[in-house]
Structures are given as C-alpha cells and as structure tokens.
Amino acid sequence: MNKQEIGTFLLRVMLGFTFLMHGLSKFQGGLGNISGWFQSIGIPGFMAYVVGTIELVGGIALIFGLGTRIISVLLIFIMAGAILYVKLPAGFMGNGEGTGFELDLVLMIIALHLGLNGSSFLSIDSKLPNRKRGQVSDKMAS
C-alpha cells in the first residue's frame, strides 16, 4: 500500500458518496418530476431513470469498489451531459442566475482518473478473479 493507493481510495469513496446522495435525492424528489424537467431541457424523460439509477447504484458500487472503471466511465458521460445541457450557459463559476460547471468538471475529472487507473485498495474488485480476455479458466479447460 502506498500514498497513491490511499489517495485514489479516498477519491473513489468521496465520488461514490457524492453520487449516492445525488441519486438518492432524485429518487426522493420523485423521478417523474426529474423526468419532466429532463424533457423541458430537451433530454428524453426516461433518461432521468437511467441517470438516477446509475448515480444511486453506481455510488454504492464505487464506495465498495465494485466495477469502479465501468461506473466511472458512466459518470463521465453523466457529467458531460450535465455540463453541456444545463451548466454551460452559466459559465465556469456561474452567472448569478445559475450555478457554474466547476463542480461538475471536478467530479468528471475524478471519474476520469478512476476510469483510467482503477482503485484496488479496499475494493471488491481486488478480490475478484483477474482474467484477461480470451483466457480460458482452469475449470473450463478441464
């Protein structure tokens, strides 16, 4: 274990907790309401359910270190959508009428770091068998 592993672990847990809370908020506020808002800004309403589920379940998965790279890539797309569809007009720091995209960008960069590097310290992923593509397991070969 080194300092980088601990730092990446902390990023993974905080990103997971942040998205868990955002997903929980969407479910508590009613996904139907979020769906209507999505439609009002030009995003198909069903995407509210997709985004809410990825945030909630993905946040939990990140906290436990399950599917870190896959979840991180999905969160990159969510943050890119949030920036482009919602926050970009307000600018980086906001314009007094809406919040800026600085936090969304930071979350996206943390997700990018995790997507590129993974996070094995205290993760379920590190306990799973590590098989490369095309490799036949010993049980299947027998």
N, C-alpha and C positions, 0 to 999 in steps of 0.2 A: 504494500500500500504506500502510495506517495501523495504529495500535496495536490498534484493534478487530479488524481482519482477522487480525493475528498472534495475538491472544488467542483468537479463535474457532478459528483453525487449531490452536492448542495444545489447546484443549478437544476438538476433533474427533479429533485423533491420540490423546490420552490415553483418551478414551471408546472409541475403536476398539481400542486396545491392551488395555484392561481387559476388553472383551467378547470379544476374540480369545482371551485367556487363560482366561476362564471357559468359553467354548465348547470350547476345546482340552481343558480339564480334564474336561468332560463326556464327550467322545469317548474320552479316555484311561482314564477310570474305567469306561467301558462304558455306553453309552446304555440298555442293557437294565436295568442297576441303577438308573439315574436314572428310567427308565420305571416301575419297580416302586415307587420312592419317590413319584413323582408320584401314582400310583394310591392309595398309602396315605394321601395327604393330600386325596384327592378330585378330583384332576385327571386327565383321561384320559391313559393311558400314552403314546399317540402324540405328545402334546404335548412330551414330552422330546426327541423327534427334531426337532420343529419349533423349539423353543427353542434346542437345541444348535446346529442349523444356522444359525439367524438370528444367534446370538452369534458363531459362528466365521466364517462368510462375511460377515456384516454388519460384524464388527470389522475384517476385512481391507478391505472396501469403504470403511469410514469412514477408515481410515488413508490410503488413496489418494484419498479424496474422490469416491467413485463412489456416486451415489444417496443422498447424505447425508440429505436430508429424509425420504425414504421409510424408510430404515433407522432413523433417529432415532425416527420415529413407532412403528415396530415395537418398538423398545427401550423406549419409554414404556409400551406395553402389557405387555411382559415384566416391567418393574419394578413396575408397578401390581399385577400378579398375584403377584409375589414378596412385596410388602408385605402385600397382603390375605390371601393364603393361608398365608404362612409367618411373616413377621416381626411383624405387628401385635400378636399376643398378648404379645410380649416388650416392647413399648413402643419408644419412640424410641431409647433408649440401651441397651436390653437389660435383662434381669432376673436375670442370674446363671445362668440355665438356657439362654438362647439369646441370640443377638446381636440388636441392635435394628435398626430400619429406617433409621437415619440415612444410611448409605452408599447404600442403595437409592434413597432420596429425592434425594440429591445427584446420583446418576447419572441419575435420571429428569428432574431439572431441567436438567441439561446437555443431555440428549437433546431436551428441550422447546426449549431455546434454539436448538439446531441445526435442529430441525424448523421453527421459526418463521423463522429467519434464514438458514439455509444456511451454507455455508463454501466460498468460491470460491478462497481463497488456496492455491496449490499443490495444486489438485484436478483430477481428471479431468473432473468435471462442468463446470468452466470452459472446457474445451477442446471440449466437445460443441456441436453447433449448438443455438442457443437459438430454438426455435419455440414460438409461442403456440398454444393450442388453436384449431382451426378455420382456422389459417393454412395455405395450400397452398404447398408449396415451389416454387421456380422451375423445378426439373426436372420436377415433376409437372404444372405449368401449361403447359409447352411441348409 
